[in-house]
Amino acid sequence: MDDLQIFLIPEYIGIASAAVSGFLFAVKRNCDWLGIFVSALLTALGGGFMRDTIVSRPLYSFTHYMPCIIVISMLVLSALFRIHKRSDIEKKFLFVTTDAVDLVSFSIVGAIIALQYGYNIFGVVMLALCNGVGGGILRDVLFNEVPWFLKTGLYATVSIVVGAVYYVMHNFGLNNIWWIMGLFAVGVVFRLLAYYRGWHLPTLD
């Protein structure tokens, strides 16, 4: 089985979660529907845009229908169920978990594609990072805010570690479905522990 096929379902879950996150982000800033759509699109698919631009291949989201369909569907559902009226929805366990699925699955996909294009460990880690948090970066830059991953806990760090571990696994021939899904599970648990225990990198006084 193609390594990328393994992550279709987790990736779709991640796209859906990121689209809802982009929806809430824009609504809180009183954006109109165009702003809400752009915010959701960039949050959900921006990492893939960055990844594909770096490796110089056609954008996956614009050569396959499902990613954009998921984004639009989540916008409609979010509006119909008025989730922006629910307090602290972004802190609910389901939302935090799907966000972790988003981060880890996107990071692994980025690492897989980097290796397919012959990148070294630095390229693999960077592409995993871009794929994992690139959507949030593009959204935050568009809204003139400091990128969220630069001021939160072990978020981008999880993406970097996952990319590096996948590179090592690949070089030792440990990139079958069981090892990859094991890395995925450990990555999700790592992110959840970091979130609920408040782990973060040290800062300078």
Secondary structure by P-SEA (a helix, b strand, c coil): cccccccaaaaaaaaaaaaaaaaaaaaaacccaaaaaaaaaaaacaaaaaaaaaaccccccccccaaaaaaaaaaaaaaaacccccccccccaaaaaaaaaaaaaaaaaaaaaaaaacccaaaaaaaaaaaacaaaaaaaaaaccccccccccaaaaaaaaaaaaaaaaaaaccccaaaaaaaaaaaaaaaaaaaaacccccccc
